[in-house]
Amino acid sequence: MAPIPLLVLNPLDAERLARIAGGGFAPHVALGPEARARAIAEMPELRCVLTNGATGFTAAEMDALPQLSIICAIAVGHENIDVAAARARGIVVTHGPGTNAPSVADHAMALMLALLRDIPRLDAAVKGGEWMGVRWPRPMVSGRRLGILGMGEIGAMVAARAAGGFGMEIAYHNRKPREGSPGTWMPSVSALAEWADVLLIAAPGGAATHHLVDAAVLAALGPAGYLVNIGRGSVVDQAALITALGEGRIAGAAIDVVDGEPEVPAAMRALPNLIITPHIAGRSPESILATATMVVANLQAHFAGKPVLTPVA
């Protein structure tokens, strides 16, 4: 049986491409708007597309592919895939929950530790020839209050690491309490921020979470509070964050996501109390391969006429 063509819209390493090819699919990689539009125009017979939450897939693109029957998001995010349009056309949409959650949770803890202990600045100072002049006290992570915005799988893994390894007190905010979740449910983001020493964002992107963390929430977090974001950049009002950091309204922030990434505003890059990593939290060797394995499993199930493993709810 000939491999089924698969349009791939985001960069994949050779190992993941090989895993997809080994599963019976022929990846056609089209990166960037021009290559993407050209591939869609030249391959109207396509039945499957691989994308991610940031890259997305639009209703107009679905209309240009009349035989399209499944769209796979390679990780958990799917915010820029028009899921409603897909459903209206009978197109299945899947994603990859759990494939990178342990890696993201590990990175969240690394950012929190680096932020509170000021690791990047201390490292740079010592490498620049300083020693005694930079041995200022830095806050402990142990025993502090951690507020988690988004108690999903990643949030729960962070909570387990923080409480079990560092004795942190946990509270969280979702739209409603989640049965069996660790910690105390808070009725609003502002209430969570006011309670927390560290506010950690593990919420997905999209219209429902856009700018949930705004100037008022940052004010509630306060000048001794810290922000960590391993969710999506759009959850935070970026201009308000820049102002809060620049004026000392919060103590510091560490983020793995930027609104409008990969572009990072110059004002953000200049902030000494901000740590930025390039959306790499989920990119461990183990999780990277797991995402491709999940995509193949969903595609194989779909084309065998079986229910997919991880449909978008």
Secondary structure, DSSP 8 states (H G I E B T S, - for coil): ---EEEEE-S---HHHHHHHHHTTEEEEE--SHHHHHHHHHH-TT--EEEE-TTT-B-HHHHHT-TT--EEEESSS--TTB-HHHHHHTT-EEE--TTSSHHHHHHHHHHHHHHHHTTHHHHHHHHHTT--GGG------STT-EEEEE--SHHHHHHHHHHHHHH--EEEEE-SS--TT-SSEE-SSHHHHHHH-SEEEE----SGGGTT-B-HHHHHHH-TT-EEEE-S-GGGB-HHHHHHHHHTTSSSEEEES--TTTT---HHHHT-TTEEE--S-TT--HHHHHHHHHHHHHHHHHHHTTS--SSB--
